[in-house]
Amino acid sequence: MENDKNTYQVVIVGGGPAGIATAITLHARGIRCCVVEAQETPVRKSGEAIPPNAKPLLKQLGILSLIEDEKHQIYYGNKSCWGSHQLDQKEFLADRLGHGFLLDRLHFETQLQALYQNTKSIFYNGFKLKKVVSDEIKTIVTIENSSKTKTLTCDFIIDATGRKASVCRHLNVQKENLDSQFALTFNLKLSEKIPNEIIVEATENGWWYVAPYCKNEVTMMFFTLKEILPTKEHINTFLQDEFYKTIHLSKIITQLKIDTVKMMPAGTSCLQIPYGENWLAVGDAAYSYDPISSYGITSALASGFYGGHAVADFLHGKPEALPTYRYVVENAFRAYMEKLVIHYQLEKRWEQSDYWTYRLSAFSPNITS
């Protein structure tokens, strides 16, 4: 392929952790690539935990130093009320890799994008994907912002657009939704000081996740079924009622003032095959995980790393690299599904609850098939 300024070996759509991890990996392999990102600059997202066992991956990606920045917080474990009325502490002290990190997501994504831009590779920030046309020889990608439209040509395209899997949709490849869990999320400013840790608590209609967001502020999420959710005008009252059903959280956080609530899909979904003719999906575009698993950002970075190497190998004449990528990520997904069922089976306090009965009936057939 000629070295035209709008011609690349690989176009990566999505500038989040999965996309940037892919781009950094491809650059290290000598592959000419670019990243297309819809946002002009990173936007604030909910905080995210990095467990200790992610450190070897971060080191391989060359980004371990990023999370050691003082804006990210060290943390030593989680608290969970799940399967009993007890609030249990899970500490990392016995883990050979030590502590984990609570990320300032805005800062982390800014760090990742700066690291990528330091490679002098092209970054089309503020450009949305408009069209993808692919044949056996090349892929034409049309992107646009408020003032211009650009046409990019590439040998290979990578979908790193998250749960919406935009590239896949343009290529008429559909993800399979395995359940209908949704998250209601909002930020809460605190009047009292609470522990610097993640707290999870199950209730009859779902479960709560609370994580530090910044000083004197936490992100709160309630996970439930779409079918259980009330109409939009009753969401705040619904959340208040669900929060005061908690045994422990309602004692830790004594004042719940709910402002803007966002609702988003938070269930498990997957592609039947995470690659095709000159395309591959990474991160949530390939596999979207239940947040109880804590796979989130670590999985996104890992799939970017393995996906980047797979595409580099493919472009260097190794067609078996893509099926190998599929084998790696499918095995990880299968292990996740098995652990997910076991974890939901631990909660037996509300066996007649629509939420808890549905969680198990949704996943069990997928494990045995």
Buried (B, 14 or more C-beta within 10 A) or exposed (E): EEEEEEBBBBBBBBBBBBBBBBBBBBBBBEBBBBBBBBBEEBEEBBBBBBBBEBBEBBEEBEBBEBBEEEBBBBBBBBBBBBBEEEBEEEEBEEBEEEBBBBBBBBBBBBBBBEBBBEBEBBBBBBBBBEEBEBEEEBBBBBBBBEEEEBBBBBBBBBBBBBBBBBBBBBBEBEBEBBBBBBBBBBBBEBEEEBEEBBBBBBBBBBBBBBBBBBEEEBBBBBBBBEEBBEEEEEBBEBBEEBBEEBEBBBEBBEEBEBEEBEEEBBBBBBBEBBBBEBBBBBBBBBBBBBBBBBBBBBBBBBBBBBBBBBBBBBBEEEEEBBEBBBEBBBEBBEEBBEEBBEBBBEBEEBEEBBBBEBBEEBBBEBEEE
